[in-house]
Amino acid sequence: MPTTATTSRPSAAVLGRQERRVLHAVGCGLKDDEIAAVLAIPEDAVAGHLARILVKLGLRDRAAAIVHAFDCGVIAPGCGPRTQVVSPVLRSATGRAAGPRVRISVLGPVRAWQDGRALDLGHLRQQAVLAALALRGGRTVSQQELLDGVWGLEAPVTNVVPVHIYRLRKTLRIGDSPDSVIEHDPCGYRLVAGAAEVDLARMEGLVTDAGTAHRAGDPAEAVRLCSQALDLFRGEVLTGVPGPLAELERVRLAERRITVARRRSEWQLRLGRYSEAIAGLFALSAEHPLNEQVAAMLMRALYRGGRQADALAVFDRTRRRLADDLGVPPSLMLRQTCRMILRGDEAGLGLTGATP
């Protein structure tokens, strides 16, 4: 495991001017050939400078040098090869602006693609670091936040965050340039604005557009947009990713998915599209058998579709499951839904305004 800088290790002040420039470039994530091009020196000279840097600073390897560059402040925001990006907006050969060519997915296993090619994001802890940046939507995440969110109480002995960032920056490049979609500022790390498309942000954008369509009196468009948002979920959010942050986000985004699915079902019922609503709610109920709001909505959809017996069967199944798994009776809301179905109270069920 690479070691990090300590108070007993020599500072970068012992380095010569060219060695400091090489250390700065190494810390920015450049390879030897890139450093040679930036500093206008032979590539073998870069290797020689790096070897002397490791000896003078008492470091083991390149990864340790990267950590040291961050820890001792050699890398300053606004300077150096990695920060000389004029704009994160990509340009095509014709000069027209192009969209992000890196896509990051967190609504399922953590994945990333560049121009449709899957990228190797390393082991799960490293994926957790990327997920933490993607979940913040371009806002800066401090090194301490990453330690708390990814490792929790199992803090690593060495300062491994810059090492994971270094590896991710090498993998997540902006187009064909050496610049990464991850940048560093005085407060921490973040995704470069406009350089990557995150499925979570796209999902939230679709949900917002669905609400706008609904308010504009177009429930069919609202249903379509909600369906696109739900299609972005690919199983359990952040599958297998460790850490307190991932645990919290799994719960939050599972609830978000349920909310979007319920909203879509409500609009489908108003449009009289009962079979679509029922199919979606059955699938949602199978995933969340103890969610009483989903059960109540499924009962309403079944009743409106002329399937009163099936609606009551959902109540009975949910009642038994709550008793067996949690030792509690159905909530007042679920019991009231059952009573209104038995009475045929369509006004109480909120179904009288549905379009046949």
N, C-alpha and C positions, 0 to 999 in steps of 0.2 A: 504494500500500500504506500503511495507517495506520502512523503512527510510534508508538513506545512511549516511556514516561518515561525520562529519562536524568538523570544527576547534575547536568547543566548546566541543566536545565529547572526553573522555579520549582515549589515544593512546594504542596500544597493549603492550606498555612498562609496564602497570599496571598488566599484566597477568603473572602468574607463567610459568615456563618452560613447564610443561605438558599442561597447558591451551593454550599456544601458539601453541604447536604441534597439539592440537585438532582443534584450529581455522584454522591452515594451512590446515589440512585435510578436514575440512568442506568447506573451500574456494575452494579446489580442486574438490569438488563435491562428496565426499565419504559419504555413509550412515553410521549410527551408527555401524552396524555390521561390515562394512568394516574398519572403523576407529579402532574398537576394535581389529580386526585381525592384522592390520598394526602396531598398537602401543602395542599390546600384553597386553591389559588391558580388564577388564570385560565390557560388553556392557552397564550395568547400570552406570558404572563409567564414560563412555563417556557422557551419558545424564546428569550426575551431573556436569561434567566439562563445558558442553555447557550452562547449566543453570547459572553457576557462571560467564561465559564469557559474557552472555547477560546482567547480572546485572552490572558487572564492567564497561562495555563499554556503558551502557545505550541504548542497542539495543532492538528492539521489538521481533524479531523472527530469525529463521535460515536464511531466505533469506536476512535479513538485515546484518547478520554476514558474509554472502558470499560477499556482496557488500563492507563491511568494510575491509575484508581481502584483496580485490583487491585494495581498495583506499589507505590503509595505508602501502602497500608493504609487507605484511606478505607472500604472495605467490611470490616466486622468481623463474625465469626460471631455470631449471636444478635440482630442488630440489623437494622432496615430492612424495607422492604415485602416483599421476597422471602422473608424468613425468619420472617414472622409466620404461618406455617401451623401451626394447632393440631395437625393430624394429617394424614398422607398418605392415610388411609383415606377413600375417597369415600362420599358419602351420596346416596341416591336421594331423590326427591320425598317418599316416604313415611317417610324417616328411617332406612331400613334400609341397612346397609353394602353397598356395591357393590364389585365387583372392579376391578382395574386396567383403565383404558380406553385405555392406551397399550401397544401390543405392539411389541417390538423383535426382529428376527430377524438372527442372525449365521451360522446354519447354511446358508449359501448367500450370495447377494448381501445386503449390509447394507440392511435395510428397516425401516420403522416405520409403524404405523397408529394412528389414534385413532378409536375408534368405527367401525372398519372402513374408514376413509378413509385412503388412502396419503398419507404426508407427504413433503415435499421435504427431503432431508437434505443437499443441497448436493453439492460435488465430493468426490472420493475421499478426500482428506486429511481433510476434515471428517467423513466417514463413518468413517475410521480412528479419529478421536478418540472418537466415540460407541461404536465397537466396543470400544475399550480400556476404557471404563467398563462396558459390558455384560458383557465377559468377566470382570471382577473381581467380579461378583455382589454389588454393593452396598458393597464395600470402597472406601476412599478411594484415589484415584490422584493422586500428586503431579504438579506441572507438569513436573518434570524427567523423571519416568517417561513422561509423555506425549511429551515431546520425544524421548527415547531410543527409545520404542517405535514412534512414528509417523514420525519423520524420521531416526532413526539418526545416521549420520555426516554427513547432509545437513541439519544444523541451520539453521533459517531465520535470516536476518539480524535480523529484528525479532521481538518477543515476540508471536507470533500465536495462542498457545494460548487466552488469554482471549477473543480475537475469535471463534474457532471455538466456544468454550463459549457465548458470548453468542448467537450465531446458533442454536445447537442448543437453548438454553433457550427462545428465542422460538418455536421450532417445536414443541418437546415440552412442551406445557402439561398440567397436571393438570386434566382435565375442562374446565369452562367458566371456571375461575379463572385469574388471571394467573400463578399459581405453576407452576414448571417441575418436571419429574421429575429434573432435575439440580440438585444443591445444592453449595455451596462451604463448606469448613471450613478451619481454619488450615493443614491439611496438603495440601489439594488439592480434588479434585472427586469426586463419587460420585452414583449413582442413588439417589433417595429410596426408602427401603424401602417396598415395597408399592405404589408408584405406577406401576410398569411391569412387564410380564411379558416375560421374555427366553426365547426358545425353547431356548437352551442349558440354562438352569435347569430348564425343563420336561422336556427330554430326560433329564437326569440324575435327576430325580425319578421318571420312568417306569422307568428302569433299576433304580433302588433298589427300587421296588415290585415289579418283575419278580423280583429276587433274593428278596424276602420271600415272594412267591407260590411260588417254587420250593422254598424251605425249608419252606413249609407243605404241601408235597406236591401242589401244583396246577400242573403244568408247562404245561397248556393256557392258564391265565391268564398265566403267565410269557411264553409265546410271544406272546400277544395284546398284552401291554404292551411287549415288545421291538419288535413290529411298529409300534406307535404311535410309539415313540421313533425308529425308523429313518425313518418317514415325515416326520419334521421336517427331515431333511436334504434340501436342494433343490439338489443339484449341489455344486460345489466350495465349501468353507467360505470365507467372506469374499472372494467373487469379486472380483478386480481391486483389492482394497484394498492400498495400499502400506505398507511399513515392516517392520522386523525382527519386531515383535510379531505381525503378521498372518502372516508366513512361519512362525514357530514354531507358532502356533495352527493353521494349516492342516495341518501335519504331525501335531501332537498329536491333533487332532480327527478326522483321517482314520484314525489308528490306533484311536481310540476307537470310531469307526463300525464298523471291522472287528471289533473285540472284541465289540461288541454283536451284530453279525450272526452271528458264529461261535457265540456263546452261544445265540442263538435256534435256529440250525441243530442244535446238540447236543440241545436239548430236543425239537425236531421229530423228530429221529431216534429218540429214546427213546420218543416217542409213536407211532412207525411212520408218520409223515407224510413219507415219503421224497420224493414228487414236489415238495412244498413246499420241503423242505430243498434238494433238487437245484436247483430253479429259482433260489432265493435265492443259492446258492453259485456257480452259473454266472454270474449277474450280477456278483457280487462278484469272481470270478476274472477276468472280462473287464475290470473296472476296475483290478485289481491283479494282472496276469499274473505278476509276479515274487515274489508272496507265497507262500512254500512252505507255510505253515500253512493258508492257504485252499485251496491245491491238494490237500493231504493230506486235509482234511476233505471236499472234493468227491469225491475218490477213494473214501473210506469210504462216503459217501452213495450213490454210483453202485453200488458193490459190493453194499451192503445192499439196493438196489433191483433186484438181479438183472442189473446191467449191468457185468459184469467187464471186457469188452473196452473199453467207454467209460472205465472207471476207469484202465485201463492207457494208454489214449490220452491222458488228462490228464497222466499222468506223463511220457510221451514228449514231449508238447508243451511242458510246463514245463521239461524237461531241455534241449530245444533252445533255448528262449528264454533260459534262464540262460547257456548257452554263448555264444549270439550277442550278447546285450546286456551281460553282465557278465564273460564269460570264466571262469565257475566251474562246477563240477559240482553236481549236486543234493546237498542236505544229507543227513546220516545219517538224520534223521527221515523225509525223503521216500523215501529208498531202502528203509528198513525198512517203510514203509507199502506200497510196491510189492511187496516180498518176501512180506509177510503176505497180500496179496491173491492173489498167485500160489499160495500154499500153502493158501488158504482158512482162514486163522487168524482166526476171528471173535473168539475170546477176546482175542487180541493186538490186534485192531482196536477192542476195547471195545464190541462190538455185541451180545454175547450177552444182555445184559439188556434189549434193545429190545423193546417190545411190538408184536406183529404187528398 
